[in-house]
Amino acid sequence: MLFAGHPRSTGVAGSLRVSTPDVGAVVVGGGIAGLAAALELEKYVSEVVLFDASDRPGGVMRTDHAGGFVVERGPNTLQLKGPMLTALRAWGLDGALARALPASRRRYVWRDGALQAAPLSAVGLATTELLSLRGKLRLLAEPFVRGRDGGGESVDGFVRRRLGPEALERLVAPFLTGVYAGDETQLGAEAVFGRLVEYERRFGSIVLGGAAALLSRGGERGLSGTWSAPDGLGPFARHLAERLAEPPAHGARVTALARDGNAWRIEVETAGGASAVRAGRVVLAVPAPVVAGLLAGIDPRAAELLRGVRYAPIVSLPLGVPRSAFQRPPDGFGFLVPREAGASLLGCLFMSQIFAGRAPREHELLHCMLGGERWPGAVDEPDDVLRQRACHDLDRALGLSGEPADLGVTRWATGIPQPGRDHVGRVAEIRARLSVQPGLGLAGGYLDGVAVADAFASGLRAARELAAPL
């Protein structure tokens, strides 16, 4: 998952580092999108300054060490997609990531009071108990379903129409819970499953489109599997920040942006007071509501569109548990919880089964997710209530006994962007409007995908679009 904004516990500290009042480029936001944009901009601009309101690089990629556990406060894993892999190799950082353990290939869905293996292959689909025979036959009929343009359709409508209700409710909806913590009736198919919508648009079928894509596969290739850094994603973000020629200015909150002659004027507040800098290029790599505030006086319509991007709140609850406390010990990647299960948990990752060194010997590290569109009020619940409800569900799923180690709770009030049915058109209009503003770009998980690799790619894209001489 990729979260937006800052946790409530985050403070603002640090000092502003700007060598001159006029610089080549400014990046606002030090999350993965901002770091990628800043590193890429250094290819084209002599001086790049990154301002970030938080106290460390990485934004939501935050890793703590507590009682021998390596705890992620935001996203836990990433995929190495083509653009990210190519950039990391160019920067000499592809070796900073580690692939998940083989056992993590086993994934589960909680159904009928038990964890059932999620199908990850054609054979798995044929043998899974998550789908009835009727549901499997409906999947096989997909190439014969009449095609149409799924643009503007919800995920619920698109998947029901193409794959049937069982595939939606028992496979796709739980998957979306893990990625978006969202509601499939509100998420837009073109934003969430853009490739599948395009397959239907061009070939009349998801299956036929996928087969055609396999035969003509090209472009930047990524690596399969699940990835992280050995010490967590927070240290990985720090490695990226250390590659910058100019260290990030932490504790620096950008409060205003305005056109100033042939450049942009950026006003910044730090613990030491207010200051300003001029730059020919600016990348705004902060959540949509923050961007909206900065653009309100530049393009009111773009600001209005940005304010329309919704976010689902998320609670991140890690638990350290002796392995002997489970009747059914964790085995694999983790499990997702469909809405009809009536549980508080959205899902749980078995982090010590996914990556080595995440828990002390004979212990397991579980990462519980609560809240989302299903329970938005979770971010306002006391810690003990959240722990009790999570442990109740873990007892039902894994037979948990005893009191887990308290590893803290992180609340993300603006957690995960929720791209709706109009999202693709919304983003296209925002970009079109800002294209007339010289030297201004956007990056972040709310644009083209909430995954870490998608946010990273958005930073690369923003930097490359600003590479041309002004």
C-alpha positions, 0 to 999 in steps of 0.5 A: 500500500502507498499512503499519503500525507503525514502521520499524526505523530510526525513533527517538523524539525530541521533547517533550510539549506539553500546555497543561493536565493535562485536555484535551478529547480525546487521539489516540494515533498520528500516522499518517494515521488519527490526523491525520484523527481529530484534525482532525475532533475539533477540530470538537467538542472545545475542546482536542485533543492528539495523541501520537505515538512517532515523530519526524515526522507521518504514521506510515508516510507518510515521504518522504526526498530522496536524490541528487535522488530523492524516495523514499517509505519507506512507501506511494507513492500514494493514491486520493481516495475520497469521505470523504477528498476531502470532508474535505480540501476542508473543510480547504482541502487538496484542492489539496495533492495531484496526480494521476498522469501519464497514462502511469501508466495502463499497468500490467503483470503479469509472466507467462511471463518478460515484462511483459504489460499488465493489462486495465483495461477491458472491451475490455482483458479481451476482448483481454488475453493474460493470459487464455485464451479459456476463461478469458474465457468463464468470466468472461462466465458470472459472471451465470449462476453460482448465488449464495450468501452469501460471508461467511466465504469466502476470496478464493481460494474466492470468486473461483474460484467467481464468476470462475474459476481463471484470473481468480484466478491471473492477475489477482486474486492479483497485484492482492492482492500489490500491495495486501496482500502477502498470500495469497489463500487466507487473506485474507477475501473479505468484508473484501477485496472487501466490495462484491462479496460484498454484490452477490452477496448481494443480486443473486446476481451481481457483474455484476448488482450492479455494474450496479445500483450504477451506476444508483443511485450516491450518497453522497460521491463521490471522484476517479478516478485515482492521487494523491500530493503533489508532494513526497511523502506525508510532506510531505502529512502535515506539511500535515495536522499544521500544520492542528491547533490544538495541534501534535502531541507527537512522541517521546511514547509512550503506555504506559497507558490507564485509566478515571479517574472520568468521563474517561480517564487516559493515561500518556505517556513522553518523552525528558524523563520520564513524565507523565499527562493526563486526557481525556474522549475518546480515539482509539487510532490505532495498530496492532492489537498496540499497541491490544491492549496498551493495552486489556488491562486494560480489556477482555481479550476485545477485546485478545485479538481485536486480537492476532489481527490478523495483519500481513505484513512488507514491505521497501521498496527504492527504486533509482535507475537511469540510463535508459540502463541498461535494455534495456526502459525502464520505461513506465507504473505498474509491474508485479506478480509472481504467485507462480508466477513464482518471483521475489523481487519482489512488484512494482515501481512506476515512480515517475518515470513515475507522478509528475513530479520524482521522479528526476534527468533521464535517470534512473528511480526504481524502488520495489521491494517484497519480503517479504510472506506469500510471503517473510516472512524478507526483513525479516531479510536483509542489504541487499546480498542484497535488492538482488542479488535485486531487481536479478536480477528487474529484469534479467529483467523490464526488461533492467537492467544496471549498479549502481543508486544505493543509496537505502536499505532500509526494513524494516517488520516489522509491515507490512500488516494481513492481514484473514482470513475472520473479520475482519469479525466480529472487528472488529464484536465489538471495536467492540461491546465498546468501545461500552460504554466512553464516549469511546473510539474506534479508527482505523487501516488494520487495521479497514476497509481498508488503503489510505491513504484507508480509514485516513483514513476510519476516523479521521473515523468514530472522531471523529464517533462521539465527537462526542456529549456524554458 
